[in-house]
Amino acid sequence: MNGHDLHPADASEFELDGCFLDKADATQPKPPYRPLEKYLINGILREWNGPVSDVFSPIRYRGSSEKIKLGTYPLLSGKDALEILDSAHKAYNYGHGEWPSMTTAQRIDVVSKFVNKLKEKRDEIIELIMWEICKTQKDSQKEVDRTIEYVEKTVEALKSLENKDNAFIEDGGTVAQIRRRALGVVLCSGPFNYPFNETYATLIPALIMGNTVVMKLPRVGVLCHVPTFEIFRDVFPKGVVNVLPGTGRETLPPIMASGKIDCFAFIGSTNAADALVKAHPAPHKLRMCLGLEAKNPAIILPDADLDVAVSECVLGSLSYNGQRCTAIKVIFVHESIAKPFLDKFATSVDSMKLGVPWMKDVKITPLPEENKPNYIHQLMDDAIAKGAKIVNPKGGKFDRTLITPPILFPCNEHMRVMQEEQFGPLVPVASFSSISEVEEYFHKSKYGQQAAIFGKDPKELSRLIDSLTYQVARVNINTQCQRGPDVFPFTGRKDSSIGTLSINDALRVFSIRVMVATAETLKVNTEIVTKIVRNNDSTFLRLEHIF
């Protein structure tokens, strides 16, 4: 079954066709066409004359399966990828390259110039995100604005960190200065669902700490990066930022197998991450920052405020169609309130407006992954075959790239949807009589990112908090699972994450603490250090306050 050709017999009853574009309506926004014809290597935007892949929008025209072409992107080979890696490696040059040799203040000036130019491309990037991955206009704007704010806050955080490390430390006859230094060459690979924000969440801290970067573009969500290429070329020294388009299967294994990657920043599946890490010949050299799968549960206790629980679970499970690692992906509701919760939840989910990203108040949009509708259909069919039912009247209708989100109940551990991360608009719900049943689910789960708990009794909540904080990395009380604000740590247990990202944590992830020390008992040593500092001969030994 082809997910793009799913047409229910009763589609007209739910008017899904009306949620797409009217080709005859001249007032509708026109699709952009932005082919990616060049890629950035060693400070040059190199023309690509090889094979390409077409980029289509998930948006369709009414009454048609015609695909809207937005552009193309180059399908680079493994050999091309190694040439890009070589550019980054030479630019780093074991720390002797122009970029790592700069002072922190100089790198901050470059990144600040970059973000100011990035603001000029804001609207263009937003438009491309809407058309290519069908994020609502409001959420597309939020993604770009949040990214710009993230860059600016990273600059301020590094200033604070650098100024804190400015002093010399004396202890036991040793005087030393401790700073953070770059790791080397970083491979950054971002996801389709936040192609801009999540890529920059690793790219910017890696760069500002003095690393050089190979930026692997996502296969879906690739075009929003096109407006930035000239900025990278014009602002950063050559070879510091290198852009790698193409399929991950073709380009990433040779890069990892080369052994020249010092840090691997990846957001995606556990299987893909494992395969790439195993390809690296020096695993103890490789630093990793991995954002992987999650199966975040919501737990609705008997005394929960149902209006709050329903509102937060709707947002938490179906914002951007549930295509977020932080989304609520399974709901456990106490059996005593299962019916009233499901009644309210079903009503709220069925009231969510379907349509294209710029429609007013739209909540559910077309899915950008080609096979996702078919996958959601498989999960739904498996759960129904094992005893679940779709409890919301409008749920489970498919039309090309649109799905009306199904709520499945009662779900059990034998269903695929209870074990797999659906990453889409489908919500499994299970009931429980004892909280020990839910705790057992956590104990068996291979995931451990977040949980959301809804209730009022402080003692019961306290007991659950103390239990869950050994299973997940964030517990949300009477609110949805989410990432942010970006000053808070974002991480996970088990197979959900390696490393921690926040504005401050990311600076540490992409650097290492290094110390220069001497015996202060010998006057000649302190005199040498004093001269180095006074003459500004070193980018490491310095007493420079960054304003």
C-alpha positions in Angstrom: 0.0 0.0 0.0 1.3 3.4 -1.0 0.7 5.9 1.8 0.3 8.7 -0.7 -2.5 6.9 -2.5 -4.7 6.2 0.6 -8.2 7.4 -0.2 -10.9 6.4 2.2 -14.3 5.8 0.8 -15.8 8.3 3.1 -13.2 11.0 2.6 -15.8 13.5 1.5 -17.7 13.1 4.8 -14.7 14.6 6.5 -13.8 17.0 3.7 -10.2 16.1 3.7 -9.9 17.0 0.1 -10.9 20.6 1.0 -7.9 20.7 3.3 -5.6 20.8 0.3 -4.9 23.6 -2.2 -7.3 24.8 -4.8 -5.2 25.1 -7.9 -7.7 27.4 -9.5 -7.6 29.9 -6.6 -5.2 32.7 -7.6 -5.2 34.1 -4.0 -3.4 30.9 -2.7 0.3 31.3 -2.0 2.5 30.1 -4.9 5.0 27.3 -4.1 8.7 28.4 -4.1 11.2 26.7 -6.3 14.7 26.7 -4.8 16.9 24.0 -6.3 20.1 23.3 -4.4 22.6 23.4 -7.2 25.7 24.2 -5.2 27.3 22.9 -2.0 29.8 24.6 0.3 33.3 23.2 0.4 36.5 25.0 1.5 34.9 28.4 1.3 33.6 27.8 -2.3 30.1 27.3 -3.5 30.8 24.5 -5.9 28.5 23.7 -8.8 27.0 20.2 -8.8 26.6 18.5 -12.1 25.9 15.0 -10.9 22.7 13.1 -10.0 20.1 14.9 -7.9 17.0 14.0 -6.0 13.7 15.9 -6.4 12.2 17.7 -3.5 8.4 17.6 -3.3 6.0 19.3 -0.9 3.6 17.1 1.1 0.9 19.6 0.0 -1.4 18.4 -2.7 -4.0 20.0 -4.9 -7.7 19.2 -4.4 -8.9 16.2 -6.3 -5.4 15.3 -7.5 -2.3 13.3 -6.5 -0.1 15.7 -8.4 3.1 16.4 -6.5 4.3 20.0 -6.1 8.0 20.2 -6.9 10.0 22.6 -4.8 13.5 21.9 -6.1 16.3 19.4 -6.1 19.4 18.5 -4.0 22.7 16.9 -5.0 23.3 13.3 -4.4 26.9 13.4 -3.4 28.9 10.2 -3.3 31.1 8.8 -0.6 34.1 10.1 -2.5 32.6 13.6 -2.6 31.9 13.4 1.2 35.5 12.5 1.9 36.7 15.6 0.0 34.4 17.7 2.1 35.7 16.1 5.2 39.3 16.8 4.1 38.4 20.5 3.8 37.2 20.6 7.4 40.3 18.6 8.5 42.7 21.0 6.8 40.9 24.0 8.2 41.3 22.7 11.7 44.9 21.5 11.1 45.3 20.0 14.6 44.3 23.3 16.2 46.7 25.4 14.0 44.0 26.6 11.5 42.8 30.1 11.3 39.6 29.4 13.1 40.8 27.5 16.2 43.7 29.8 16.5 41.4 32.8 17.0 40.7 34.2 20.4 37.3 33.5 21.8 36.4 37.2 21.4 37.3 37.0 17.7 35.1 33.9 17.1 32.3 35.6 19.0 32.5 38.6 16.6 32.3 36.3 13.6 29.2 34.4 15.0 27.5 37.6 15.9 28.0 38.9 12.3 26.6 35.6 11.0 23.4 35.8 13.1 22.8 39.4 12.0 23.0 38.4 8.4 20.8 35.3 9.2 18.0 37.6 10.3 17.8 39.0 6.8 16.9 35.5 5.5 14.2 34.9 8.1 11.1 35.1 5.9 12.6 33.1 3.1 13.6 30.3 5.5 10.1 30.2 7.1 8.5 29.9 3.7 10.7 26.9 2.8 10.0 25.2 6.1 6.2 25.5 5.6 6.3 24.2 2.1 8.7 21.4 2.5 7.9 19.9 5.9 4.4 21.4 6.4 5.0 22.9 9.8 2.3 25.5 10.6 3.2 29.1 9.8 3.2 30.0 13.5 5.5 27.1 14.4 7.8 27.7 11.4 8.2 31.3 12.6 8.9 30.1 16.1 11.5 27.6 14.8 13.5 30.3 13.0 13.1 32.9 15.7 14.0 30.5 18.4 17.1 29.5 16.5 18.2 33.1 16.1 17.6 33.6 19.9 19.6 30.4 20.6 22.6 31.7 18.7 22.5 35.1 20.5 22.2 33.4 23.9 25.0 31.0 23.0 27.2 34.1 22.4 26.3 35.5 25.8 26.8 32.2 27.5 30.3 31.8 26.1 31.2 35.3 27.2 30.2 34.4 30.7 32.1 31.1 30.6 35.2 32.7 29.2 35.2 35.5 31.7 34.8 33.0 34.5 37.8 31.0 33.3 39.9 34.1 33.0 41.6 33.9 36.4 44.7 31.9 37.4 44.2 29.3 40.1 46.9 28.7 42.8 47.0 25.6 45.0 49.8 23.4 46.5 52.6 25.3 44.8 51.0 25.1 41.4 49.6 28.0 39.4 47.3 27.2 36.5 44.8 28.6 34.1 42.0 26.3 32.9 40.1 26.9 29.7 38.0 25.0 27.2 39.5 24.0 23.9 37.9 22.7 20.7 37.7 19.0 20.0 38.5 19.1 16.2 36.3 18.2 13.3 32.6 17.8 14.2 30.0 16.0 12.0 26.6 17.6 12.6 23.5 15.8 11.3 20.1 17.3 11.9 16.6 15.8 11.6 13.7 16.6 9.2 11.2 17.7 11.9 13.3 20.7 13.1 15.7 21.0 10.2 16.8 24.4 11.1 16.7 24.6 14.9 18.0 21.2 15.8 20.8 21.5 13.3 21.9 24.8 14.7 21.6 23.5 18.3 24.8 21.5 17.6 26.3 23.5 14.8 26.6 26.8 16.5 28.1 25.7 19.8 30.5 23.4 17.9 31.6 26.4 15.7 31.9 29.0 18.4 34.2 26.7 20.5 36.7 26.6 17.7 35.8 23.3 15.9 35.4 23.0 12.2 32.2 21.4 10.9 30.8 19.1 8.3 27.1 19.9 8.2 25.0 17.0 6.9 21.8 18.3 5.5 18.6 16.3 6.2 17.0 14.5 3.2 13.7 16.1 4.1 13.9 19.7 5.2 17.0 20.3 3.1 15.9 23.5 1.2 15.5 25.8 4.2 19.4 25.8 4.5 19.9 27.0 0.9 19.5 30.7 1.9 22.4 30.4 4.4 25.1 29.1 2.2 26.4 32.5 1.0 26.4 33.8 4.6 28.6 30.9 5.8 30.9 31.4 2.8 31.2 35.2 3.4 31.5 35.2 7.2 33.6 32.2 8.2 37.1 31.4 7.2 37.3 28.8 4.3 36.9 25.2 5.3 35.3 26.0 8.7 31.8 25.2 7.6 31.3 22.6 4.9 27.8 21.5 3.7 27.1 17.9 2.8 23.9 17.1 0.9 23.0 13.6 -0.2 21.8 10.5 1.4 23.2 9.5 4.8 23.7 5.9 3.8 25.9 6.9 0.9 27.9 9.8 2.5 28.2 9.2 6.2 29.8 5.7 6.5 33.0 6.7 4.6 33.4 9.8 6.7 33.1 7.9 9.9 35.3 5.1 8.7 38.1 7.7 7.9 38.7 8.2 11.6 38.9 12.0 11.0 35.7 12.8 12.9 36.5 13.9 16.4 32.9 14.5 17.5 29.6 13.1 16.1 26.5 15.2 16.7 23.5 13.3 15.4 19.7 13.4 15.8 17.9 10.4 14.4 17.3 6.7 15.0 19.3 4.4 17.3 20.0 1.9 14.5 21.5 4.6 12.2 23.6 6.0 15.1 24.9 2.6 16.1 25.9 1.7 12.6 27.8 5.0 12.1 29.5 4.9 15.5 30.7 1.3 14.8 32.2 2.4 11.5 34.6 4.7 13.4 38.0 3.0 13.8 38.9 4.9 17.0 35.8 4.7 19.2 37.6 6.1 22.3 38.6 9.2 20.4 35.1 9.9 19.2 33.0 12.2 21.3 29.2 11.8 20.8 26.2 14.0 21.2 23.2 11.8 20.2 19.5 12.7 20.3 17.6 9.4 19.6 14.2 8.0 19.9 11.7 8.5 22.8 8.4 7.1 23.9 7.3 9.7 26.4 4.3 8.7 28.5 1.6 10.8 30.1 0.1 9.5 33.3 -3.4 10.6 34.3 -4.0 10.0 38.0 -7.5 9.6 39.5 -7.5 13.2 40.9 -6.2 14.9 37.8 -7.9 18.1 36.5 -9.3 16.6 33.3 -9.5 19.9 31.5 -5.8 20.5 32.1 -4.8 16.9 31.3 -6.8 16.9 28.1 -5.5 20.2 26.9 -1.9 19.4 27.6 -2.2 15.9 26.2 -3.7 17.2 22.9 -0.8 19.7 22.6 1.8 17.2 23.8 0.8 14.3 21.5 -0.3 16.2 18.3 1.6 19.5 18.0 3.2 19.3 14.6 1.4 16.0 14.0 3.2 14.3 16.9 6.5 14.5 14.8 8.6 15.5 17.8 10.9 13.4 19.9 9.5 15.2 22.9 5.9 14.4 22.0 3.7 12.4 24.3 3.6 9.1 22.6 1.4 7.0 24.9 -1.1 7.9 27.6 -1.8 5.9 30.7 -5.1 6.9 32.4 -6.5 5.5 35.6 -9.4 3.2 35.0 -11.7 5.2 37.2 -11.5 8.2 35.0 -10.8 6.6 31.6 -14.2 7.2 30.1 -14.6 10.9 31.0 -11.0 11.5 30.0 -11.4 9.8 26.6 -14.7 11.6 25.9 -13.1 15.0 26.4 -9.9 14.0 24.7 -11.7 12.6 21.6 -13.8 15.7 21.3 -10.7 18.0 21.5 -8.7 15.9 19.0 -11.6 15.8 16.5 -11.9 19.6 16.7 -8.4 20.1 15.5 -8.4 21.9 12.2 -6.7 20.1 9.2 -5.1 22.0 6.4 -2.1 23.6 4.9 0.4 25.5 7.1 -0.8 29.1 6.5 -4.5 28.4 7.1 -5.8 30.2 10.2 -5.9 28.1 13.3 -4.7 25.0 11.5 -3.3 22.2 13.8 -2.9 19.1 11.6 -1.0 19.4 8.4 0.2 17.0 5.6 3.0 14.6 6.5 6.4 15.1 4.9 7.8 11.6 5.2 6.7 9.6 2.1 6.0 6.3 3.9 4.6 7.7 7.1 0.9 7.4 6.3 1.3 3.8 5.4 3.3 3.2 8.6 0.6 4.8 10.8 -2.0 2.7 9.0 0.0 -0.4 9.9 0.3 0.5 13.5 -3.4 1.3 13.6 -4.4 -2.0 12.0 -2.1 -4.0 14.3 -3.7 -2.4 17.4 -7.2 -3.0 16.2 -6.5 -6.6 15.4 -5.3 -7.0 19.0 -8.3 -5.5 20.6 -8.1 -1.7 20.4 -10.7 0.6 18.9 -10.6 4.0 17.4 -12.6 6.0 20.0 -12.8 9.4 18.2 -15.4 9.4 15.5 -13.2 11.3 13.0 -10.0 9.4 13.7 -8.2 7.2 11.3 -9.1 8.7 8.0 -6.4 8.9 5.3 -6.2 11.0 2.2 -2.9 11.2 0.4 -0.6 12.9 2.9 -3.2 13.9 5.5 -4.4 11.8 8.4 -7.2 12.5 11.0 -5.4 11.5 14.2 -6.8 8.2 15.6 -7.0 7.6 19.4 -6.6 3.9 20.1 -8.1 2.3 23.3 -7.6 0.0 25.1 -4.0 -0.6 24.2 -1.7 -3.2 25.7 2.0 -4.2 25.6 1.5 -6.7 22.8 0.7 -3.9 20.3 3.4 -2.4 18.1 2.2 1.1 18.9 3.0 0.6 22.6 6.6 -0.4 21.8 7.5 1.6 18.7 8.0 5.4 18.4 5.2 6.3 16.0 6.4 9.8 15.4 3.2 10.8 13.8 -0.5 11.6 14.4 -1.7 8.6 16.3 -2.3 8.4 20.1 -2.4 5.1 22.0 -4.2 5.1 25.4 -4.0 2.4 28.0 -5.8 2.2 31.4 -4.3 1.2 34.7 -5.6 0.2 38.1 -2.3 0.4 40.0 0.6 2.8 39.4 2.9 -0.2 39.7 1.6 -1.2 36.2 2.9 2.0 34.8 6.2 1.8 36.6 6.7 -1.7 35.1 6.2 -0.2 31.6 9.0 2.3 32.4 11.3 -0.4 33.7 10.9 -2.5 30.6 11.1 0.4 28.1 14.3 1.0 26.3 13.6 4.7 26.2 14.0 7.3 28.9 13.6 10.9 27.8 10.6 12.4 29.6 7.3 11.8 31.3 4.2 14.0 32.1 2.2 13.3 35.2 -1.2 14.8 35.9 -2.7 14.9 39.4 -3.2 17.0 42.6 -2.1 15.0 45.6 1.4 16.1 46.6 2.2 12.8 48.3 1.2 10.7 45.4 3.0 13.0 43.0 6.1 13.0 45.1 6.2 9.2 45.2 5.9 9.1 41.4 8.4 11.9 40.8 11.0 10.1 43.0 10.4 6.9 41.0 10.4 8.4 37.5 13.5 10.5 37.9 15.4 7.2 37.9 13.8 6.3 34.6 13.7 9.5 32.6 15.6 12.8 32.4 12.7 15.2 32.8 9.4 14.9 34.7 6.7 17.4 33.8 4.0 18.1 36.4 0.5 18.9 34.9 2.1 20.0 31.7 3.1 18.4 28.4 6.5 16.9 27.6 8.6 19.5 25.8 12.1 20.8 25.0 13.0 24.1 26.5 13.5 26.8 27.5 16.9 26.3 26.0 18.7 27.2 29.2 17.4 23.9 30.7 19.3 20.6 30.1 17.9 18.4 27.3 18.9 14.8 27.5 17.7 11.3 28.1 18.4 7.9 29.7 18.8 4.5 28.1 18.5 4.6 24.3 17.1 8.1 24.1 20.3 10.1 24.3 24.0 10.4 24.8 25.1 13.9 26.0 23.2 16.9 27.2 22.2 19.9 25.3 21.3 23.3 26.7 22.8 26.6 25.8 25.5 26.1 28.5 25.8 22.3 28.2 26.3 22.4 24.5 29.4 24.6 24.9 30.9 21.9 27.1 29.8 19.0 24.9 31.9 20.4 22.0 35.0 21.3 24.0 37.3 19.9 26.6 38.8 21.4 29.7 42.6 22.0 29.3 45.0 23.3 31.8 48.3 25.1 31.5 50.3 24.9 34.8 53.6 25.7 36.3 55.4 25.5 39.7 55.0 28.9 41.3 57.9 28.2 43.6 60.3 29.0 40.8 60.3 32.7 40.1 61.4 32.2 36.5 58.2 30.3 35.7 55.9 33.0 37.0 57.9 35.6 35.1 57.5 33.7 31.9 53.8 33.4 32.3 53.5 37.0 33.2 55.3 38.1 30.0 53.1 35.8 27.9 50.0 37.3 29.3 51.1 41.0 29.2 52.3 40.6 25.6 49.1 38.8 24.5 51.4 36.1 22.9 49.0 33.3 23.6 45.3 32.7 22.7 45.1 30.4 25.8 47.0 32.2 28.5 45.1 35.5 28.7 43.5 37.9 31.0 40.9 39.4 28.7 37.4 40.3 29.7 34.9 39.9 26.9 32.1 42.5 27.0 
